[in-house]
Amino acid sequence: MDNILWADYRLCVRCFKKIWRDEGVHRCKGCRYAVYCDQQCQKADWPTHKAKNIKLEMDATQGLVRDHLSRLYGGSQEEIRQRDHARFEEWCRVHTFTLFRAATSALRAALLSTSLKGIALDRFLFRVELRPLLIDSDDPSRTFIVQRAEIRGVATAQEVAYFHADGMAEYLKEVNETCFLRARDDWNAADRYRGVLPMECVYGRYPIQSGVPILDPLPQSLPQNDSDVTRWKKWLPTFQAMALQGHVVGPMEFEGMKDIDTMSKMGTMQKLGGEWEWVQMSDDDARRFGYSDILEA
């Protein structure tokens, strides 16, 4: 995954607008952790927030993670903090095509169509919230679980402005241009290329932003009918179960984007020659885990 930057901002708990360090924030007086971009968002979020103490939950989680990493690897507090961040970044990289596959199916489910021609993709956001998974293995596919994944509609001017903060719009434009050239020159799919869907993965206060190349399927790949819609809707809950077990969509090359509907395969990360590599799951195992159906969606 390219151009990953740790942004120097907080996210409004309610609308996820970026709040830069030098801007004023509205902070919950109880937990002192939850921040909001304005009083309207804070008031709207109160029924949900009042039942939780986010600061205690986050501090406890972070403390457990860093104690766990200290036990496994040792090092200074700063080294442990950097390792914590690096695990998050590596999880996103390993699951790049899992995220792409889930995002594509979730968007189709939201719009009830395989063809996304004419859709303004920057009016949607695929958002994934992660929580750390404490395991003794260094398998990069199993260090986090998916707490929540959803397609969010971006409707208001304030929400649209989100994508113009910190060069996000320019970044997505560059990704779009790169993916179009690949679609045209490498995938022979310029006529099926629809653009880039904004995507954000979040762990605690740390977001990673990227874009999902969206292509319509090949005509012979996916005739649309009611069963397709059912399969699309299965993808997000299946994605959560998949991440928990360390199952990963591959192959790990962009060539698979030529037709993600037919070229996606399920696999696991295995250590070969000292390096973690993606290995395709057998057809029997894919059927046993229930993946043979959704991989056609």
C-alpha positions in Angstrom: 0.0 0.0 0.0 1.5 3.3 -1.1 1.9 6.7 0.4 0.9 5.8 4.0 1.2 8.7 6.3 0.4 9.0 10.0 -1.8 12.1 10.1 -1.4 14.7 12.7 -5.0 15.1 13.5 -8.0 13.6 15.5 -11.3 12.5 14.0 -14.6 13.7 15.2 -16.2 10.7 16.9 -19.6 11.5 15.3 -18.9 12.6 11.7 -15.2 11.6 11.4 -14.2 15.1 10.2 -10.5 15.7 10.6 -9.6 18.1 13.5 -6.1 19.4 13.2 -4.0 20.0 16.4 -4.2 23.8 16.0 -8.0 23.8 15.7 -10.4 24.0 18.6 -12.1 20.8 19.6 -15.2 20.0 21.7 -14.1 17.3 24.2 -16.2 15.1 26.4 -15.8 16.4 30.0 -16.3 12.9 31.4 -13.8 10.7 29.6 -11.7 13.6 28.3 -11.0 11.4 25.2 -13.9 11.7 22.7 -13.6 14.8 20.6 -16.1 16.5 18.3 -15.8 19.1 15.6 -18.8 21.1 17.0 -21.5 21.0 19.7 -24.0 19.6 17.2 -22.0 16.5 16.7 -21.3 16.1 20.4 -25.0 16.4 21.3 -26.0 14.0 18.6 -23.5 11.4 19.8 -24.3 11.7 23.5 -26.9 8.9 23.7 -24.3 6.4 22.4 -21.3 7.9 24.1 -22.8 8.2 27.6 -22.8 4.5 28.1 -19.1 4.1 27.3 -15.9 5.5 28.7 -13.9 5.6 25.6 -10.7 6.8 27.2 -10.5 3.9 29.7 -11.3 1.4 27.0 -8.6 2.8 24.6 -6.0 3.2 27.3 -6.6 -0.4 28.5 -6.4 -1.8 25.0 -3.3 0.2 24.2 -1.7 -0.9 27.4 -2.4 -4.5 26.8 -1.1 -4.3 23.3 2.2 -2.7 24.3 2.7 -5.0 27.2 2.2 -7.9 24.8 4.7 -6.5 22.3 7.2 -5.7 25.1 6.9 -9.4 26.3 7.4 -10.7 22.8 10.1 -8.4 21.4 11.4 -6.1 24.2 12.6 -2.6 23.4 12.0 0.9 24.6 8.6 2.5 24.8 9.2 4.4 21.6 10.3 1.2 19.8 7.2 -0.6 21.1 5.0 2.3 19.9 6.6 2.2 16.5 6.1 -1.6 16.3 2.5 -1.2 17.2 2.0 1.3 14.3 4.0 -0.9 11.9 1.8 -3.9 12.7 -1.3 -1.8 11.7 0.4 -0.7 8.5 1.5 -4.2 7.6 -2.0 -5.7 8.3 -3.5 -3.2 5.8 -0.8 -4.1 3.2 -1.4 -7.8 3.6 -5.1 -7.4 3.4 -5.1 -4.9 0.4 -7.0 -7.2 -1.9 -9.3 -8.5 0.8 -10.2 -4.8 1.5 -10.6 -4.2 -2.3 -12.9 -7.2 -2.7 -15.0 -6.3 0.4 -15.3 -2.7 -0.7 -16.4 -3.6 -4.2 -19.1 -6.0 -3.1 -20.3 -3.6 -0.3 -20.6 -0.8 -2.8 -22.5 -3.0 -5.2 -24.8 -4.1 -2.4 -25.5 -0.4 -1.5 -26.3 0.5 -5.0 -27.9 -2.8 -6.0 -25.9 -3.0 -9.3 -22.8 -4.6 -10.8 -22.3 -1.6 -13.1 -21.1 1.5 -11.3 -20.9 3.6 -14.5 -21.7 7.2 -13.9 -21.5 6.9 -10.1 -19.6 9.7 -8.2 -17.4 7.4 -6.2 -16.1 10.3 -4.1 -19.5 10.5 -2.6 -18.9 7.3 -0.8 -16.3 6.1 1.8 -15.4 2.5 2.7 -14.5 2.7 6.4 -12.9 -0.1 8.4 -12.4 0.1 12.2 -9.8 -2.4 13.6 -9.0 -3.7 17.0 -5.7 -5.5 17.9 -5.6 -9.2 18.4 -3.1 -10.4 20.9 -1.4 -13.5 19.6 2.1 -14.9 20.0 2.5 -15.5 16.2 4.0 -12.8 14.1 1.6 -13.7 11.2 0.8 -10.3 9.8 -2.6 -11.3 8.7 -3.9 -12.0 12.2 -2.7 -9.0 14.2 -6.1 -7.2 14.0 -9.8 -8.0 13.9 -12.4 -6.0 12.0 -14.6 -4.4 14.5 -16.7 -2.6 12.0 -16.8 -2.2 8.2 -19.3 -0.1 6.2 -20.0 2.0 3.1 -20.7 5.5 4.2 -22.6 7.9 2.0 -21.0 11.3 1.7 -23.8 13.8 1.2 -23.1 17.1 2.8 -20.6 19.9 1.8 -18.8 19.3 5.1 -18.4 15.6 4.4 -17.2 16.3 0.8 -14.7 18.8 2.2 -13.2 15.9 4.2 -11.6 14.6 1.1 -9.9 17.9 0.4 -8.2 18.0 3.8 -4.4 17.2 3.9 -4.2 16.6 0.2 -6.6 13.7 0.2 -8.4 14.8 -3.0 -5.0 15.2 -4.8 -3.9 11.8 -3.5 -7.0 10.1 -4.8 -6.6 11.9 -8.2 -3.1 10.5 -8.5 -4.3 7.0 -7.5 -7.1 7.3 -10.1 -4.7 8.3 -12.8 -2.4 5.4 -12.0 -5.2 2.8 -11.8 -6.7 4.0 -15.1 -3.3 3.6 -16.9 -3.1 0.1 -15.4 -6.7 -0.7 -16.5 -6.0 0.6 -20.0 -2.4 -0.8 -20.6 -2.2 -3.9 -18.4 -5.7 -5.1 -17.8 -7.3 -4.2 -21.2 -10.2 -2.8 -19.1 -10.3 0.9 -19.8 -14.0 0.6 -20.8 -14.8 -1.1 -17.5 -12.8 1.2 -15.2 -15.1 3.4 -13.0 -12.6 5.3 -10.8 -11.4 5.1 -7.2 -13.5 4.6 -4.1 -12.1 6.4 -1.0 -11.1 4.0 1.8 -10.0 4.6 5.4 -8.7 2.0 7.9 -8.7 3.2 11.5 -6.9 1.8 14.5 -7.5 3.9 17.6 -6.5 7.4 16.6 -4.5 6.4 13.6 -6.1 6.4 10.1 -4.6 5.0 6.9 -6.3 6.4 3.8 -6.2 4.8 0.4 -8.3 4.3 -2.7 -10.0 1.2 -4.1 -9.9 0.8 -8.0 -13.4 0.0 -9.1 -14.1 -1.9 -12.3 -17.3 -3.4 -13.7 -17.0 -7.2 -14.1 -16.4 -8.9 -17.4 -19.8 -9.5 -19.1 -19.4 -13.3 -18.8 -18.3 -13.1 -15.1 -21.3 -12.0 -13.2 -24.8 -12.0 -14.6 -26.8 -9.8 -12.2 -29.7 -11.5 -10.4 -31.2 -11.6 -6.9 -28.6 -14.2 -5.7 -25.8 -11.7 -6.6 -27.3 -9.1 -4.3 -27.5 -11.7 -1.5 -23.9 -12.6 -1.9 -22.8 -9.0 -2.0 -24.5 -8.4 1.3 -22.7 -11.4 2.8 -19.3 -9.9 2.1 -18.9 -7.5 5.1 -19.8 -10.0 7.9 -17.7 -12.6 6.1 -14.9 -10.2 5.9 -15.0 -9.9 9.7 -14.8 -13.6 10.2 -12.1 -13.9 7.5 -9.8 -11.4 9.3 -10.3 -13.2 12.6 -9.0 -16.4 11.1 -6.2 -14.8 9.1 -7.7 -15.7 5.7 -6.6 -13.4 2.9 -7.8 -12.7 -0.6 -5.1 -13.0 -3.2 -3.1 -13.4 -5.4 -0.9 -10.5 -4.0 -0.5 -8.9 -7.4 -2.5 -6.1 -9.1 -3.0 -8.4 -12.1 -5.9 -9.9 -10.2 -7.7 -6.5 -10.5 -8.3 -7.3 -14.2 -11.4 -9.1 -13.0 -11.5 -9.3 -9.3 -14.8 -11.3 -9.5 -13.2 -14.3 -11.2 -9.5 -14.0 -10.3 -9.9 -13.6 -6.5 -8.8 -16.7 -4.5 -8.7 -17.3 -0.7 -5.5 -18.1 1.0 -3.4 -17.7 4.1 0.0 -16.2 4.9 2.7 -18.8 5.4 6.3 -18.4 6.3 8.4 -19.7 3.4 12.2 -19.3 3.6 11.9 -16.8 6.4 9.4 -14.6 4.6 5.6 -14.4 4.9 4.0 -15.3 1.6 0.4 -15.7 0.4 -0.5 -19.4 -0.3 -3.8 -20.3 -2.0 -6.3 -22.3 0.0 -7.4 -25.6 -1.4 -10.9 -25.7 -3.1 -12.0 -28.1 -0.4 -11.0 -25.8 2.4 -12.6 -22.8 0.6 -15.8 -24.7 0.4 -15.5 -25.8 4.1 -15.2 -22.2 5.2 -18.0 -21.1 3.0 -15.9 -19.0 0.6 -16.8 -20.6 -2.6 -20.1 -18.8 -2.8 -19.0 -15.3 -1.9 -16.0 -15.3 -4.2 -18.4 -15.4 -7.0 -20.0 -12.2 -5.8 
